[in-house]
């Protein structure tokens, strides 16, 4: 069983929304390779171009990995995790399937440590 399934563009978060959990320093090409699909791209008013993929983890947790193209350093993909789950456990699941060691994360939310 794969560690995730791709969620179609436009899928909704739970009523509780999401938490920005961490910033993973991974190149868009590498992320697309790891998920086995091209990233979805678009433009958000005020924020500019973005590229992303939505995933449902093996645990059932909904996540989004999104990168704003014009964002200043540090670069990487923001990990958004459904607010109706254990954020720390879900983040561990994400970095495990991406093969990113925890110490490589560019930023981690205080919500992860709560």
C-alpha positions as CSV (number, residue, x, y, z in Angstrom):
1,X,0.0,0.0,0.0
2,X,1.3,3.4,-0.9
3,X,2.0,5.9,1.9
4,X,-0.5,8.3,0.4
5,X,-3.1,9.0,-2.3
6,X,-3.3,12.1,-4.3
7,X,-6.3,14.3,-3.5
8,X,-8.0,16.1,-6.4
9,X,-7.6,19.8,-6.7
10,X,-10.4,21.7,-4.9
11,X,-10.8,19.1,-2.1
12,X,-12.0,20.8,1.1
13,X,-10.4,20.8,4.5
14,X,-12.5,19.8,7.5
15,X,-14.5,22.5,9.1
16,X,-11.6,23.0,11.5
17,X,-9.2,24.0,8.7
18,X,-5.5,23.4,8.6
19,X,-2.3,24.2,10.4
20,X,0.9,25.3,8.7
21,X,3.1,22.7,10.3
22,X,6.6,23.0,8.7
23,X,8.6,24.1,5.7
24,X,10.3,21.2,3.9
25,X,13.3,22.2,1.8
26,X,12.6,20.0,-1.3
27,X,12.7,21.0,-5.0
28,X,9.5,20.9,-7.0
29,X,10.9,18.4,-9.4
30,X,11.9,16.0,-6.6
31,X,8.4,16.3,-4.9
32,X,6.7,15.6,-8.2
33,X,8.9,12.5,-8.6
34,X,8.2,11.3,-5.1
35,X,4.4,11.6,-5.4
36,X,4.5,10.2,-9.0
37,X,2.4,13.1,-10.4
38,X,2.8,16.6,-11.7
39,X,2.2,19.4,-9.2
40,X,-0.9,21.6,-9.6
41,X,0.0,25.2,-10.4
42,X,-1.9,28.4,-10.2
43,X,-1.8,32.1,-9.1
44,X,-3.3,33.5,-5.9
45,X,-4.1,37.2,-5.7
46,X,-1.6,39.0,-3.6
47,X,0.7,36.0,-3.3
48,X,1.5,35.2,-6.9
49,X,2.3,31.9,-8.5
50,X,2.1,28.6,-6.5
51,X,2.6,24.9,-7.0
52,X,1.2,22.2,-4.8
53,X,-0.1,18.7,-4.3
54,X,-2.8,17.5,-1.9
55,X,-2.4,14.1,-0.3
56,X,-4.3,11.8,2.0
57,X,-1.8,9.9,4.1
58,X,-2.1,6.2,4.9
59,X,-3.4,7.3,8.3
60,X,-6.3,9.2,6.6
61,X,-4.9,12.6,7.4
62,X,-5.3,15.2,4.7
63,X,-2.3,17.4,3.9
64,X,-1.2,19.9,1.3
65,X,2.4,20.7,0.2
66,X,2.5,24.2,-1.3
67,X,5.2,26.5,-2.5
68,X,4.8,30.1,-3.4
69,X,7.2,30.8,-6.2
70,X,8.1,34.4,-5.2
71,X,8.5,33.6,-1.5
72,X,11.8,34.8,-0.1
73,X,14.2,32.4,1.5
74,X,14.1,29.9,3.0
75,X,12.6,28.0,0.0
76,X,10.6,24.9,0.2
77,X,7.1,23.5,0.5
78,X,4.8,24.5,3.4
79,X,3.2,21.5,4.9
80,X,-0.4,22.2,5.7
81,X,-2.1,19.5,7.9
82,X,-5.7,19.1,8.7
83,X,-6.5,20.7,12.1
84,X,-8.6,17.7,13.1
85,X,-5.6,15.4,13.7
86,X,-2.4,15.1,15.7
87,X,-0.1,17.5,13.9
88,X,3.2,16.1,15.2
89,X,2.3,12.5,14.2
90,X,1.1,13.6,10.7
91,X,4.3,15.6,10.1
92,X,6.4,12.6,11.1
93,X,4.4,10.6,8.6
94,X,5.0,13.2,5.8
95,X,8.8,13.6,6.3
96,X,9.2,9.8,6.6
97,X,7.7,9.1,3.1
98,X,9.6,12.1,1.6
99,X,12.8,10.9,3.2
100,X,13.6,14.2,4.9
101,X,15.3,14.1,8.3
102,X,13.6,16.3,10.9
103,X,16.7,18.4,11.4
104,X,16.5,19.4,7.7
105,X,13.2,21.2,8.2
106,X,13.6,24.9,7.5
107,X,10.8,25.9,10.0
108,X,8.5,24.0,12.4
109,X,5.3,25.4,13.9
110,X,4.9,25.6,17.6
111,X,1.7,23.7,17.0
112,X,3.8,20.6,16.3
113,X,5.4,20.8,19.7
114,X,2.2,21.4,21.5
